[in-house]
Every structure is written in structure tokens, then in C-alpha cells.
Amino acid sequence: MLLPLWACIPPDPRFSSPWMTIAEKQDQLLEELKLFHDWTERYEYVIGLGRKLPAMPEGLQSNDRLIEGCQSQVWLDARIENGVVYYLADSDSQITKGMIALFIRFLDGESPDDILTADFAFIERTGLKEHLAPTRANALNLMATQMKQRALEFAGPAD
């Protein structure tokens, strides 16, 4: 018996299944975070997600890709390929890089329209903001806004 091609492709451990909706990916992340007993363990997990991000070439770490208003330097790049958006990001802070990795985990490989309609309020349910300094908590909002802005640039005209 022949297996379908998709069954032969090993999943990328950094991201959820590409067949999951954004909401399902968010729910999966929330379930993973429940495995940790305290906020320090959750932050270690988030930092680990950031370490698994692909390296961003220095040439892409430019001022036009810098997210303004973050305490740390955060660079965000996006491209569209076959109708879906792919993000690449980096930061000079481990926790900030981990936080943007959270967003990349559920937005990467999604259509611009799905990204624009995604519920970013789920980040409140992670409990991560409660233990961040106000400037770092604000960075989460700035990252979300920039990721949606990049998706908007790729979205087609409204019918």
C-alpha cells in the first residue's frame, strides 16, 4: 500500500501541523504550557522556542525590519510564498526572541486573511504577561501588531 506524500514528510518539531488552524495551534501551545508548574518553567520553555528559530542573516537585521517601541531590538521579516506568509525574526534578548517565536509558531505558513482574523488575545491565557515588566508586556502587543501589518501588506484587495 502506498502512503500519501504528506505522510512521508516528517513534521518540523518547531511548529504544529500545517493542517491545524491557528486556533488549534494556539490551543496546543496552551496545553503545552500547562505542563509547567510555575512561570519560570514556562519562560524557560519560551526561551527554548526562541533558540530553535532559524538564524536571521545579519543583512536582514536592518532598521526597516526593526519593531519600533520594544525595549530590546526585535527584527521581523516576512515573505509570501504560494499564498501563505512565512516569518523570520530575531532579537538581542532571549526572552523577547522566545516571545516572537510563540507568534511565529502559530502564524507561520498561514494565509494573510487567516492571520488578519486570528485571535491574538489568546496570549493573555498563557499567563506569560503577568510576570513580565510592563515594557516587555507591551512588546508582545507591538509584535502582534507588526505581524498583522506584514500580513496586511500581502492580503489581496477586499471584494
N, CA, C and O of each residue as an XYZ file, in Angstrom:
636
protein
N       0.840     -1.174      0.000
C       0.000      0.000      0.000
C       0.891      1.246      0.000
O       1.824      1.348      0.797
N       0.602      2.180     -0.888
C       1.364      3.410     -0.961
C       0.807      4.439      0.010
O      -0.405      4.606      0.144
N       1.716      5.118      0.677
C       1.315      6.192      1.588
C       1.205      7.493      0.814
O       1.950      7.709     -0.142
N       0.278      8.369      1.215
C       0.238      9.688      0.574
C       1.532     10.434      0.863
O       2.177     10.204      1.885
N       1.909     11.337     -0.053
C       3.159     12.063      0.077
C       3.270     12.762      1.427
O       4.337     12.738      2.041
N       2.183     13.392      1.907
C       2.253     14.134      3.160
C       2.575     13.231      4.340
O       3.130     13.697      5.335
N       2.240     11.954      4.250
C       2.520     11.029      5.349
C       4.002     10.673      5.421
O       4.468     10.168      6.443
N       4.747     10.934      4.346
C       6.171     10.614      4.302
C       7.054     11.770      4.736
O       8.261     11.601      4.910
N       6.465     12.934      4.910
C       7.242     14.112      5.276
C       7.256     14.234      6.790
O       6.202     14.389      7.406
N       8.434     14.167      7.398
C       8.476     14.287      8.863
C       8.086     15.702      9.283
O       8.487     16.669      8.636
N       7.312     15.835     10.353
C       6.911     17.170     10.804
C       8.094     17.944     11.365
O       8.997     17.369     11.972
N       8.077     19.240     11.157
C       9.094     20.107     11.731
C       8.750     20.259     13.207
O       7.659     20.733     13.524
N       9.634     19.876     14.116
C       9.303     19.919     15.545
C       9.113     21.326     16.092
O       8.584     21.489     17.191
N       9.540     22.359     15.339
C       9.377     23.731     15.836
C       7.951     24.225     15.694
O       7.549     25.158     16.389
N       7.189     23.623     14.812
C       5.866     24.146     14.521
C       4.832     23.039     14.586
O       5.162     21.855     14.504
N       3.598     23.432     14.733
C       2.498     22.492     14.746
C       2.238     21.999     13.329
O       2.862     22.465     12.375
N       1.340     21.082     13.203
C       0.970     20.550     11.903
C       0.444     21.656     11.009
O      -0.329     22.500     11.463
N       0.849     21.668      9.740
C       0.355     22.696      8.834
C      -1.138     22.556      8.533
O      -1.737     23.453      7.940
N      -1.735     21.448      8.935
C      -3.153     21.239      8.684
C      -4.018     21.709      9.840
O      -5.242     21.588      9.794
N      -3.395     22.238     10.863
C      -4.133     22.763     12.007
C      -4.485     24.220     11.753
O      -3.739     24.943     11.092
N      -5.620     24.643     12.279
C      -5.970     26.058     12.204
C      -5.125     26.837     13.201
O      -4.483     26.256     14.076
N      -5.131     28.148     13.062
C      -4.399     28.978     14.020
C      -4.936     28.737     15.428
O      -4.160     28.603     16.373
N      -6.246     28.682     15.571
C      -6.846     28.453     16.895
C      -6.415     27.106     17.469
O      -6.169     27.003     18.670
N      -6.321     26.081     16.638
C      -5.877     24.767     17.120
C      -4.412     24.810     17.547
O      -4.034     24.189     18.541
N      -3.589     25.540     16.799
C      -2.181     25.686     17.179
C      -2.059     26.433     18.506
O      -1.225     26.093     19.344
N      -2.899     27.455     18.688
C      -2.885     28.208     19.943
C      -3.299     27.304     21.100
O      -2.677     27.332     22.162
N      -4.335     26.512     20.902
C      -4.790     25.587     21.946
C      -3.700     24.573     22.290
O      -3.503     24.232     23.456
N      -3.000     24.099     21.269
C      -1.914     23.151     21.504
C      -0.814     23.795     22.357
O      -0.290     23.174     23.282
N      -0.480     25.022     22.039
C       0.529     25.730     22.815
C       0.080     25.914     24.264
O       0.871     25.729     25.189
N      -1.176     26.275     24.459
C      -1.701     26.440     25.819
C      -1.612     25.126     26.595
O      -1.268     25.123     27.776
N      -1.920     24.018     25.935
C      -1.812     22.707     26.582
C      -0.365     22.403     26.968
O      -0.103     21.881     28.052
N       0.566     22.728     26.083
C       1.979     22.506     26.401
C       2.403     23.334     27.613
O       3.122     22.841     28.482
N       1.961     24.584     27.670
C       2.342     25.451     28.784
C       1.752     24.971     30.111
O       2.320     25.231     31.172
N       0.613     24.271     30.055
C       0.013     23.735     31.281
C       0.887     22.656     31.927
O       0.736     22.357     33.111
N       1.790     22.080     31.154
C       2.668     21.036     31.686
C       3.663     21.585     32.705
O       4.224     20.833     33.502
N       3.875     22.887     32.673
C       4.852     23.504     33.562
C       4.164     24.019     34.807
O       3.081     24.601     34.740
N       4.803     23.801     35.944
C       4.175     24.099     37.226
C       4.281     25.554     37.662
O       3.442     26.033     38.425
N       5.293     26.254     37.192
C       5.393     27.663     37.579
C       5.854     28.499     36.397
O       6.256     27.975     35.358
N       5.786     29.804     36.581
C       6.065     30.706     35.474
C       7.521     30.662     35.033
O       7.804     30.926     33.864
N       8.458     30.336     35.923
C       9.854     30.276     35.499
C      10.081     29.125     34.516
O      10.857     29.252     33.569
N       9.395     27.996     34.750
C       9.499     26.878     33.819
C       8.889     27.252     32.467
O       9.413     26.877     31.418
N       7.786     27.989     32.499
C       7.160     28.434     31.246
C       8.102     29.342     30.469
O       8.210     29.228     29.248
N       8.785     30.245     31.172
C       9.706     31.143     30.488
C      10.901     30.392     29.925
O      11.393     30.741     28.852
N      11.375     29.381     30.617
C      12.461     28.570     30.081
C      12.023     27.892     28.786
O      12.791     27.794     27.829
N      10.782     27.428     28.773
C      10.238     26.805     27.570
C      10.175     27.815     26.427
O      10.562     27.503     25.301
N       9.690     29.020     26.710
C       9.578     30.069     25.697
C      10.965     30.450     25.175
O      11.144     30.626     23.970
N      11.929     30.577     26.058
C      13.300     30.873     25.640
C      13.817     29.766     24.726
O      14.499     30.038     23.738
N      13.490     28.521     25.057
C      13.880     27.393     24.212
C      13.275     27.478     22.820
O      13.925     27.121     21.837
N      12.028     27.949     22.730
C      11.407     28.131     21.412
C      12.190     29.152     20.601
O      12.399     28.974     19.401
N      12.620     30.215     21.257
C      13.404     31.232     20.567
C      14.732     30.705     20.061
O      15.188     31.079     18.980
N      15.347     29.843     20.840
C      16.636     29.263     20.424
C      16.489     28.378     19.197
O      17.450     28.182     18.454
N      15.292     27.842     18.980
C      15.060     26.949     17.837
C      14.711     27.699     16.551
O      14.617     27.091     15.484
N      14.519     29.006     16.648
C      14.233     29.768     15.432
C      15.436     29.704     14.496
O      16.582     29.700     14.944
N      15.164     29.655     13.196
C      16.290     29.715     12.249
C      17.033     31.037     12.400
O      16.437     32.060     12.737
N      18.315     31.006     12.152
C      19.128     32.222     12.257
C      18.673     33.236     11.201
O      18.400     32.881     10.054
N      18.602     34.478     11.607
C      18.271     35.557     10.679
C      19.581     36.145     10.171
O      20.409     36.598     10.962
N      19.770     36.140      8.860
C      21.009     36.711      8.330
C      21.181     38.169      8.771
O      20.212     38.924      8.850
N      22.419     38.547      9.054
C      22.689     39.906      9.521
C      22.180     40.955      8.549
O      21.772     42.037      8.972
N      22.194     40.661      7.263
C      21.712     41.602      6.257
C      20.237     41.933      6.408
O      19.790     42.993      5.971
N      19.477     41.035      7.023
C      18.050     41.284      7.253
C      17.806     42.013      8.572
O      16.699     42.489      8.824
N      18.819     42.099      9.399
C      18.679     42.803     10.679
C      18.913     44.300     10.443
O      19.898     44.882     10.895
N      17.977     44.885      9.726
C      18.099     46.291      9.340
C      17.006     47.123     10.004
O      16.029     46.586     10.525
N      17.189     48.435      9.977
C      16.248     49.343     10.636
C      14.825     49.220     10.102
O      13.870     49.405     10.856
N      14.667     48.911      8.816
C      13.318     48.799      8.260
C      12.597     47.539      8.741
O      11.387     47.417      8.556
N      13.310     46.617      9.346
C      12.700     45.403      9.894
C      12.630     45.428     11.423
O      12.150     44.478     12.041
N      13.099     46.494     12.014
C      13.107     46.641     13.469
C      11.703     47.002     13.964
O      11.051     47.884     13.403
N      11.249     46.329     14.997
C       9.944     46.643     15.584
C      10.151     47.801     16.551
O      10.811     47.665     17.581
N       9.581     48.921     16.201
C       9.736     50.150     16.996
C       9.003     50.027     18.334
O       7.909     49.467     18.403
N       9.613     50.550     19.382
C       8.969     50.624     20.687
C       9.299     49.492     21.637
O       8.927     49.546     22.810
N       9.986     48.470     21.161
C      10.372     47.361     22.042
C      11.613     47.759     22.839
O      12.483     48.477     22.347
N      11.672     47.277     24.072
C      12.826     47.546     24.928
C      14.089     46.940     24.314
O      15.157     47.552     24.351
N      13.963     45.755     23.759
C      15.066     45.075     23.087
C      14.941     45.307     21.588
O      13.904     45.750     21.093
N      16.013     45.001     20.884
C      15.926     45.058     19.433
C      15.258     43.792     18.940
O      15.667     42.685     19.291
N      14.221     43.959     18.119
C      13.494     42.828     17.548
C      13.344     43.103     16.060
O      12.797     44.129     15.656
N      13.837     42.173     15.253
C      13.724     42.299     13.805
C      12.704     41.291     13.304
O      12.662     40.150     13.764
N      11.888     41.721     12.364
C      10.861     40.861     11.797
C      10.871     41.002     10.285
O      10.810     42.107      9.746
N      10.946     39.868      9.615
C      10.858     39.835      8.166
C       9.737     38.874      7.800
O       9.458     37.922      8.529
N       9.105     39.129      6.677
C       8.030     38.255      6.218
C       8.092     38.155      4.702
O       8.502     39.089      4.014
N       7.677     37.003      4.204
C       7.563     36.807      2.762
C       6.315     35.993      2.502
O       5.846     35.259      3.372
N       5.784     36.126      1.312
C       4.631     35.312      0.933
C       5.072     34.360     -0.167
O       5.777     34.738     -1.102
N       4.638     33.123     -0.028
C       5.002     32.091     -0.985
C       3.810     31.150     -1.118
O       3.342     30.583     -0.130
N       3.331     30.990     -2.329
C       2.173     30.120     -2.591
C       0.971     30.492     -1.732
O       0.228     29.619     -1.282
N       0.783     31.780     -1.508
C      -0.393     32.257     -0.789
C      -0.320     32.206      0.721
O      -1.301     32.514      1.399
N       0.831     31.822      1.261
C       0.966     31.797      2.718
C       2.172     32.640      3.147
O       3.123     32.828      2.388
N       2.104     33.133      4.368
C       3.122     34.026      4.897
C       4.120     33.228      5.738
O       3.746     32.365      6.532
N       5.390     33.541      5.540
C       6.458     32.951      6.338
C       7.202     34.084      7.035
O       7.566     35.081      6.411
N       7.419     33.919      8.325
C       8.090     34.933      9.125
C       9.489     34.473      9.508
O       9.759     33.282      9.661
N      10.360     35.452      9.657
C      11.696     35.229     10.175
C      11.948     36.357     11.163
O      11.688     37.520     10.854
N      12.447     36.029     12.336
C      12.639     37.060     13.369
C      13.871     36.758     14.188
O      14.371     35.634     14.223
N      14.344     37.804     14.846
C      15.471     37.668     15.758
C      15.393     38.794     16.784
O      14.684     39.780     16.584
N      16.115     38.640     17.862
C      16.164     39.664     18.899
C      17.492     39.554     19.634
O      18.136     38.504     19.640
N      17.885     40.659     20.252
C      19.095     40.627     21.066
C      18.789     40.188     22.504
O      19.682     40.165     23.351
N      17.539     39.843     22.772
C      17.117     39.362     24.087
C      16.531     37.962     23.938
O      15.698     37.724     23.064
N      16.965     37.041     24.788
C      16.474     35.661     24.695
C      14.983     35.559     24.950
O      14.288     34.849     24.224
N      14.471     36.249     25.963
C      13.044     36.145     26.273
C      12.210     36.778     25.160
O      11.150     36.258     24.812
N      12.673     37.883     24.606
C      11.943     38.531     23.520
C      11.950     37.659     22.277
O      10.938     37.554     21.585
N      13.073     37.039     21.992
C      13.146     36.123     20.851
C      12.191     34.951     21.065
O      11.556     34.486     20.118
N      12.091     34.481     22.283
C      11.150     33.404     22.590
C       9.703     33.845     22.423
O       8.860     33.080     21.953
N       9.421     35.083     22.811
C       8.042     35.578     22.680
C       7.639     35.699     21.220
O       6.515     35.350     20.859
N       8.539     36.187     20.378
C       8.170     36.285     18.965
C       8.102     34.893     18.336
O       7.364     34.676     17.375
N       8.876     33.954     18.884
C       8.791     32.567     18.412
C       7.399     31.985     18.678
O       6.912     31.166     17.899
N       6.757     32.404     19.775
C       5.385     31.954     20.046
C       4.459     32.349     18.904
O       3.676     31.539     18.408
N       4.567     33.616     18.497
C       3.720     34.097     17.410
C       4.037     33.385     16.101
O       3.131     33.000     15.362
N       5.321     33.211     15.818
C       5.715     32.529     14.583
C       5.175     31.108     14.583
O       4.765     30.593     13.543
N       5.176     30.491     15.725
C       4.714     29.107     15.808
C       3.285     28.939     15.313
O       2.979     27.944     14.657
N       2.402     29.888     15.613
C       1.022     29.689     15.160
C       0.645     30.499     13.926
O      -0.444     30.311     13.384
N       1.521     31.400     13.466
C       1.196     32.202     12.283
C       1.958     31.777     11.033
O       1.474     31.987      9.921
N       3.118     31.196     11.191
C       3.953     30.824     10.054
C       3.221     29.821      9.168
O       2.665     28.835      9.653
N       3.230     30.084      7.873
C       2.595     29.167      6.936
C       1.102     29.358      6.800
O       0.424     28.511      6.217
N       0.574     30.448      7.321
C      -0.862     30.729      7.233
C      -1.124     31.803      6.180
O      -0.227     32.565      5.819
N      -2.347     31.854      5.698
C      -2.717     32.853      4.699
C      -2.813     34.230      5.354
O      -3.079     34.330      6.552
N      -2.600     35.286      4.577
C      -2.747     36.628      5.153
C      -4.120     36.839      5.793
O      -4.214     37.432      6.868
N      -5.177     36.364      5.147
C      -6.525     36.550      5.699
C      -6.690     35.834      7.034
O      -7.311     36.369      7.952
N      -6.139     34.627      7.148
C      -6.236     33.905      8.422
C      -5.456     34.619      9.527
O      -5.890     34.656     10.678
N      -4.313     35.178      9.169
C      -3.520     35.918     10.160
C      -4.272     37.165     10.606
O      -4.298     37.493     11.792
N      -4.884     37.858      9.645
C      -5.591     39.096      9.974
C      -6.813     38.867     10.849
O      -7.215     39.760     11.595
N      -7.404     37.688     10.768
C      -8.596     37.399     11.576
C      -8.276     36.567     12.821
O      -9.177     36.212     13.581
N      -6.997     36.260     13.026
C      -6.609     35.444     14.185
C      -6.852     36.202     15.488
O      -6.769     37.429     15.546
N      -7.154     35.433     16.525
C      -7.381     35.983     17.859
C      -6.056     36.042     18.605
O      -5.553     35.023     19.078
N      -5.502     37.228     18.704
C      -4.227     37.400     19.401
C      -4.426     37.528     20.906
O      -3.448     37.552     21.653
N      -5.648     37.607     21.355
C      -5.917     37.716     22.792
C      -5.573     36.416     23.528
O      -5.517     36.396     24.758
N      -5.347     35.345     22.785
C      -5.001     34.082     23.437
C      -3.743     34.242     24.290
O      -3.551     33.501     25.254
N      -2.888     35.201     23.942
C      -1.636     35.381     24.683
C      -1.923     35.680     26.151
O      -1.112     35.368     27.023
N      -3.075     36.282     26.421
C      -3.474     36.550     27.814
C      -3.663     35.237     28.572
O      -3.370     35.151     29.765
N      -4.154     34.218     27.867
C      -4.431     32.929     28.517
C      -3.164     32.135     28.814
O      -3.212     31.149     29.549
N      -2.030     32.555     28.250
C      -0.786     31.834     28.534
C      -0.265     32.133     29.932
O       0.490     31.341     30.497
N      -0.664     33.278     30.497
C      -0.170     33.676     31.808
C       1.230     34.270     31.773
O       1.791     34.590     32.820
N       1.796     34.419     30.591
C       3.166     34.916     30.483
C       3.268     36.410     30.778
O       4.253     36.861     31.362
N       2.261     37.174     30.380
C       2.322     38.629     30.559
C       2.340     39.031     32.034
O       2.894     40.071     32.390
N       1.739     38.211     32.881
C       1.632     38.530     34.309
C       2.992     38.685     34.985
O       3.110     39.384     35.991
N       4.013     38.040     34.439
C       5.331     38.049     35.059
C       6.358     38.817     34.241
O       7.563     38.656     34.434
N       5.878     39.647     33.331
C       6.767     40.476     32.530
C       6.727     41.909     33.023
O       5.707     42.371     33.534
N       7.827     42.603     32.871
C       7.825     44.043     33.117
C       6.861     44.679     32.107
O       6.689     44.144     31.012
N       6.238     45.793     32.448
C       5.281     46.430     31.537
C       5.842     46.692     30.139
O       5.115     46.574     29.153
N       7.116     47.045     30.043
C       7.692     47.301     28.715
C       7.789     46.026     27.891
O       7.591     46.059     26.677
N       8.090     44.913     28.529
C       8.155     43.636     27.800
C       6.742     43.159     27.441
O       6.530     42.607     26.361
N       5.792     43.369     28.331
C       4.406     43.005     28.025
C       3.906     43.815     26.837
O       3.202     43.290     25.974
N       4.268     45.087     26.791
C       3.893     45.930     25.656
C       4.540     45.425     24.370
O       3.962     45.557     23.291
N       5.720     44.855     24.479
C       6.403     44.320     23.302
C       5.576     43.223     22.638
O       5.580     43.105     21.412
N       4.868     42.422     23.428
C       4.005     41.396     22.841
C       2.955     42.032     21.937
O       2.697     41.534     20.841
N       2.354     43.121     22.386
C       1.357     43.806     21.568
C       1.980     44.382     20.302
O       1.383     44.318     19.228
N       3.179     44.943     20.429
C       3.862     45.509     19.264
C       4.219     44.423     18.250
O       4.096     44.632     17.043
N       4.659     43.270     18.738
C       4.980     42.157     17.842
C       3.739     41.698     17.095
O       3.772     41.506     15.879
N       2.646     41.522     17.823
C       1.397     41.083     17.200
C       0.953     42.078     16.138
O       0.543     41.682     15.047
N       1.030     43.351     16.446
C       0.628     44.389     15.502
C       1.489     44.340     14.245
O       0.969     44.438     13.134
N       2.790     44.191     14.411
C       3.678     44.152     13.248
C       3.450     42.908     12.401
O       3.515     42.974     11.173
N       3.186     41.781     13.040
C       2.949     40.558     12.279
C       1.662     40.678     11.478
O       1.594     40.227     10.335
N       0.648     41.279     12.070
C      -0.597     41.515     11.321
C      -0.364     42.527     10.202
O      -0.916     42.382      9.112
N       0.447     43.547     10.462
C       0.743     44.555      9.443
C       1.428     43.920      8.240
O       1.108     44.237      7.095
N       2.366     43.030      8.505
C       3.053     42.348      7.392
C       2.068     41.492      6.603
O       2.132     41.445      5.375
N       1.163     40.819      7.296
C       0.150     40.014      6.603
C      -0.760     40.913      5.769
O      -1.138     40.554      4.654
N      -1.108     42.070      6.302
C      -1.964     43.017      5.580
C      -1.308     43.459      4.278
O      -1.991     43.650      3.272
N       0.007     43.623      4.290
C       0.723     44.018      3.081
C       0.601     42.961      1.983
O       0.690     43.279      0.798
N       0.398     41.710      2.379
C       0.280     40.615      1.415
C      -1.154     40.277      1.053
O      -1.396     39.549      0.090
N      -2.108     40.796      1.815
C      -3.522     40.467      1.598
C      -3.992     41.053      0.273
O      -3.542     42.112     -0.164
N      -4.910     40.327     -0.345
C      -5.489     40.815     -1.590
C      -6.493     41.903     -1.329
O      -6.898     42.115     -0.186
N      -6.907     42.602     -2.374
C      -7.914     43.654     -2.194
C      -9.234     43.064     -1.745
O      -9.600     41.954     -2.129
N      -9.957     43.836     -0.911
C     -11.272     43.394     -0.433
C     -12.246     43.353     -1.604
O     -12.218     44.223     -2.475
N     -13.092     42.355     -1.620
C     -14.090     42.236     -2.704
C     -15.238     43.180     -2.504
O     -16.161     43.211     -3.318
